[in-house]
Amino acid sequence: MTGITINDSLCTRDGFCSIICPFQIISPPKGGIPPKPKPEFSKWCIHCGHCVAICPTGAISHSCMSPDQCPPADYKSILGPDQFENILRLRRSVRRFKQEAPDKEVFKRIVTMAGYAPSGHNLQAVNWQIFDNLDDLNHLASMACDWMKHMLKEMPDAPHLLAFKKIVAAFDSGLDLVLHNAPSLVIVHSKIQTGVEPTDAAISLAYFDLAAMSFGLGCCWAGLFTMAAKSWGPLGEFLNLPKDHHLHGAMMAGYPKLKFQRLPLRKQPTIQWR
Ligand SMILES: Cc1cc2nc3c(=O)[nH]c(=O)nc-3n(C[C@H](O)[C@H](O)[C@H](O)COP(=O)(O)O)c2cc1C
């Protein structure tokens, strides 16, 4: 049950909580009377905590978070554009990994950091599965190759499957171009409730990728694996996601074996100013 309480003695009637609420479910203060949640607020509240976070005096508390639980906002630690750009440009798809899998505590922290990603309706419904057993990882890659073999049998001359031939042949000769012998694979999945979940999951994985850099980890999107897992029954069965859950994406993760020395160029974006 949602509940918003406003401490009259701390409230300065600035009205910030009312202004910031995405669904305008807090009535603005009138005269000397503090703001107050509208009767239908619990139907609309998305538990974003903006009302709690905007209040300079800690006067407002939500049943899902009190001001004491929310750390002060430290704007001084925001990186400048040059530092930020450097981090974004330093991120690379890593495909050569050291064998050791990152510690579970490290993964827990990175997943927690990825949890600060925005999500549609603030649902925060992304679920994580992390594989760090080499036999399982090899089995996953092998099943993805089985799917590719199946596709090649069905459509032997399809030009878009040309790469599959190379990947399957490489795998059969001991070279894994699907999961690149990564020591861990991170999978995101969820139920579809509003339709925005695949986007939420992709944003969470992108956050994961960036947050992982702070621990010296490197990641690589496993798009090929994801395609296989969505289409190939045995692979789906092995993942054994909860009923009604959909796989949205996967990412290899581990400590990079090699260090890039330069920042590769990328296309200049095209922008149409309207
Ligand atoms: C949705 C998505 C799927 C991808 N799938 C794969 C993949 O299956 N295997 C792989 O080696 N790289 C994959 N990549 C990595 C891209 O090849 C890589 O991002 C691109 O070449 C740019 O390199 P960079 O990430 O180092 O900037 C994928 C990237 C994205 C965003």
The ligand as a Tripos MOL2 file, in Angstrom:
@<TRIPOS>MOLECULE
LIG
   31    33     1     0     0
SMALL
NO_CHARGES

@<TRIPOS>ATOM
      1 C1         22.9140   -5.5320  -29.6870 C.3       1 LIG1
      2 C2         24.3610   -5.9110  -29.9100 C.ar      1 LIG1
      3 C3         24.6860   -7.2150  -30.2210 C.ar      1 LIG1
      4 C4         26.0120   -7.5920  -30.3800 C.ar      1 LIG1
      5 N1         26.3140   -8.9090  -30.5780 N.ar      1 LIG1
      6 C5         27.6050   -9.2830  -30.6520 C.ar      1 LIG1
      7 C6         27.9440  -10.6830  -30.7700 C.ar      1 LIG1
      8 O1         27.0810  -11.5530  -30.8170 O.2       1 LIG1
      9 N2         29.2590  -11.0250  -30.8300 N.ar      1 LIG1
     10 C7         30.2610  -10.0810  -30.7650 C.ar      1 LIG1
     11 O2         31.4210  -10.4440  -30.8060 O.2       1 LIG1
     12 N3         29.9690   -8.7420  -30.6550 N.ar      1 LIG1
     13 C8         28.6780   -8.3290  -30.5850 C.ar      1 LIG1
     14 N4         28.3690   -7.0010  -30.4320 N.ar      1 LIG1
     15 C9         29.4500   -6.0160  -30.2960 C.3       1 LIG1
     16 C10        29.5960   -5.1150  -31.5250 C.3       1 LIG1
     17 O3         30.1750   -5.8490  -32.5670 O.3       1 LIG1
     18 C11        30.4320   -3.9070  -31.1250 C.3       1 LIG1
     19 O4         29.7040   -3.1350  -30.2160 O.3       1 LIG1
     20 C12        30.8480   -3.0320  -32.2960 C.3       1 LIG1
     21 O5         31.6840   -3.7380  -33.1730 O.3       1 LIG1
     22 C13        31.5920   -1.7880  -31.8350 C.3       1 LIG1
     23 O6         32.7410   -2.0880  -31.0670 O.3       1 LIG1
     24 P1         32.8940   -1.4720  -29.6100 P.3       1 LIG1
     25 O7         31.7430   -2.0030  -28.7650 O.co2     1 LIG1
     26 O8         34.2160   -1.9130  -29.0980 O.co2     1 LIG1
     27 O9         32.7880    0.0140  -29.7340 O.co2     1 LIG1
     28 C14        27.0410   -6.6180  -30.2850 C.ar      1 LIG1
     29 C15        26.6990   -5.3010  -29.9710 C.ar      1 LIG1
     30 C16        25.3860   -4.9480  -29.7720 C.ar      1 LIG1
     31 C17        25.0550   -3.5360  -29.3700 C.3       1 LIG1
@<TRIPOS>BOND
     1     1     2 1
     2     2     3 ar
     3     2    30 ar
     4     3     4 ar
     5     4     5 ar
     6     4    28 ar
     7     5     6 ar
     8     6     7 ar
     9     6    13 1
    10     7     8 2
    11     7     9 ar
    12     9    10 ar
    13    10    11 2
    14    10    12 ar
    15    12    13 ar
    16    13    14 ar
    17    14    15 1
    18    14    28 ar
    19    15    16 1
    20    16    17 1
    21    16    18 1
    22    18    19 1
    23    18    20 1
    24    20    21 1
    25    20    22 1
    26    22    23 1
    27    23    24 1
    28    24    25 2
    29    24    26 1
    30    24    27 1
    31    28    29 ar
    32    29    30 ar
    33    30    31 1
@<TRIPOS>SUBSTRUCTURE
     1 LIG1         1 GROUP 0 **** ****
